[in-house]
């Protein structure tokens, strides 16, 4: 069997509140790229889209928009 694609990974369901809030800061590692070119990091399995990053980048971010299944952040520092 070939390797699993990113889209084939099992997804965690967050039935309650997402594990991040607007304004919170984190240090994350970018592990994948989204379709629109944003880097993807995860916090407790929750997807965070981070523009202007590449796979392997370790960056400090601030959360600026939170949806039920994902969030958006920007690099700070």
Residue frames as qw, qx, qy, qz and C-alpha x, y, z in Angstrom:
[[0.000, 0.888, 0.460, 0.000, 0.00, 0.00, 0.00],
 [0.391, 0.520, -0.029, 0.759, 1.31, 3.42, -0.89],
 [0.212, -0.131, -0.461, 0.852, 1.81, 6.20, 1.66],
 [0.024, 0.747, 0.650, -0.134, -1.25, 8.02, 2.85],
 [0.196, 0.539, 0.180, 0.799, -2.01, 11.43, 1.46],
 [0.002, 0.049, -0.417, 0.908, -2.65, 14.37, 3.77],
 [0.546, -0.118, -0.158, -0.814, -6.34, 14.31, 2.81],
 [0.734, -0.107, -0.646, -0.180, -6.61, 10.63, 3.82],
 [0.194, 0.150, -0.722, 0.647, -5.60, 11.22, 7.43],
 [0.311, -0.620, -0.719, 0.030, -8.29, 10.63, 10.02],
 [0.009, -0.552, 0.034, -0.833, -9.68, 13.92, 11.26],
 [0.181, -0.255, -0.728, 0.610, -10.28, 14.74, 14.88],
 [0.183, -0.693, -0.510, -0.477, -13.71, 16.13, 15.63],
 [0.157, 0.005, -0.449, 0.879, -13.97, 19.10, 17.95],
 [0.218, -0.613, -0.717, -0.249, -17.56, 18.92, 19.14],
 [0.332, -0.804, -0.329, 0.368, -17.00, 21.50, 21.85],
 [0.059, 0.967, -0.123, -0.215, -14.82, 24.58, 21.68],
 [0.736, 0.546, -0.265, 0.300, -11.68, 24.67, 19.52],
 [0.779, -0.405, -0.208, 0.430, -8.47, 24.37, 21.59],
 [0.414, 0.020, 0.027, 0.910, -7.24, 27.86, 20.58],
 [0.023, 0.860, 0.445, -0.248, -8.57, 31.40, 21.00],
 [0.380, 0.808, 0.078, 0.444, -8.02, 34.68, 19.17],
 [0.154, -0.906, 0.269, -0.289, -4.98, 36.49, 20.54],
 [0.848, -0.427, 0.300, 0.097, -3.20, 33.41, 21.90],
 [0.286, 0.771, -0.556, -0.117, 0.45, 32.93, 20.92],
 [0.952, -0.123, 0.279, 0.019, 2.14, 29.64, 20.13],
 [0.015, -0.617, 0.707, 0.344, 5.43, 28.29, 18.80],
 [0.874, 0.249, 0.348, -0.231, 4.62, 25.79, 16.03],
 [0.291, -0.307, 0.742, 0.520, 6.26, 23.78, 13.28],
 [0.625, 0.433, -0.148, -0.632, 4.75, 23.91, 9.79],
 [0.539, -0.149, 0.829, 0.030, 4.06, 20.31, 8.74],
 [0.454, 0.422, 0.729, 0.289, 2.15, 20.64, 5.47],
 [0.024, 0.144, -0.215, -0.966, 0.92, 23.10, 2.86],
 [0.454, 0.502, 0.575, -0.459, -2.70, 23.98, 2.19],
 [0.555, 0.524, 0.567, 0.309, -4.26, 24.20, -1.26],
 [0.154, 0.973, 0.138, 0.101, -4.05, 28.01, -1.20],
 [0.571, 0.543, -0.318, 0.527, -0.34, 27.91, -0.30],
 [0.402, -0.739, 0.293, -0.454, -0.63, 28.59, 3.42],
 [0.272, 0.286, -0.873, 0.288, 1.47, 26.55, 5.83],
 [0.756, -0.430, -0.305, -0.388, -0.40, 24.15, 8.10],
 [0.094, 0.324, -0.778, 0.530, 0.47, 23.62, 11.75],
 [0.632, -0.437, -0.587, -0.257, -1.49, 21.69, 14.37],
 [0.132, -0.370, 0.575, -0.717, -2.22, 22.49, 17.99],
 [0.475, 0.009, 0.761, -0.442, -3.68, 19.49, 19.84],
 [0.384, 0.263, 0.850, 0.248, -4.60, 18.12, 16.40],
 [0.265, 0.833, 0.384, -0.298, -6.46, 21.31, 15.46],
 [0.613, 0.384, 0.319, 0.613, -5.48, 22.76, 12.05],
 [0.129, -0.835, -0.057, 0.532, -3.95, 26.23, 11.98],
 [0.641, 0.612, 0.239, 0.397, -3.34, 27.95, 8.61],
 [0.389, -0.734, 0.093, 0.549, -0.26, 30.20, 8.63],
 [0.604, 0.788, 0.075, 0.087, 0.42, 32.28, 5.48],
 [0.270, 0.860, -0.397, 0.172, 3.94, 33.03, 4.23],
 [0.540, -0.527, 0.650, -0.087, 5.48, 29.86, 5.71],
 [0.612, 0.393, -0.646, -0.230, 7.04, 26.70, 4.31],
 [0.944, -0.233, -0.228, -0.055, 7.13, 23.08, 5.49],
 [0.769, -0.004, -0.335, 0.544, 9.70, 22.72, 8.26],
 [0.047, 0.585, -0.160, 0.794, 9.53, 26.35, 9.43],
 [0.452, -0.485, -0.639, 0.390, 9.40, 26.77, 13.21],
 [0.038, 0.463, 0.104, 0.879, 7.64, 30.05, 13.91],
 [0.008, -0.332, -0.642, 0.691, 5.90, 31.98, 16.64],
 [0.096, -0.421, -0.615, -0.660, 2.29, 32.78, 15.73],
 [0.246, 0.163, 0.484, -0.824, -0.70, 34.65, 17.05],
 [0.167, 0.448, 0.868, 0.132, -4.20, 33.31, 16.37],
 [0.092, 0.164, -0.019, -0.982, -6.32, 35.92, 14.59],
 [0.655, 0.048, -0.198, -0.727, -9.45, 34.01, 13.45],
 [0.202, -0.106, 0.956, -0.183, -10.99, 30.81, 14.82],
 [0.660, 0.005, -0.397, -0.638, -13.59, 28.66, 13.07],
 [0.872, -0.275, 0.214, -0.344, -15.14, 25.43, 14.36],
 [0.983, 0.079, 0.110, 0.127, -12.73, 23.13, 12.47],
 [0.704, 0.221, 0.003, 0.675, -9.66, 25.30, 11.85],
 [0.223, -0.889, -0.127, 0.380, -8.03, 28.65, 12.62],
 [0.561, 0.695, -0.015, 0.450, -5.91, 31.30, 10.93],
 [0.578, -0.700, -0.011, 0.420, -2.77, 32.80, 12.42],
 [0.457, 0.845, -0.166, 0.221, 0.05, 35.11, 11.46],
 [0.770, 0.023, -0.289, 0.568, 3.76, 34.94, 12.15],
 [0.247, -0.964, 0.000, -0.101, 4.99, 37.35, 14.82],
 [0.738, -0.527, 0.197, 0.372, 8.46, 38.39, 15.87]]
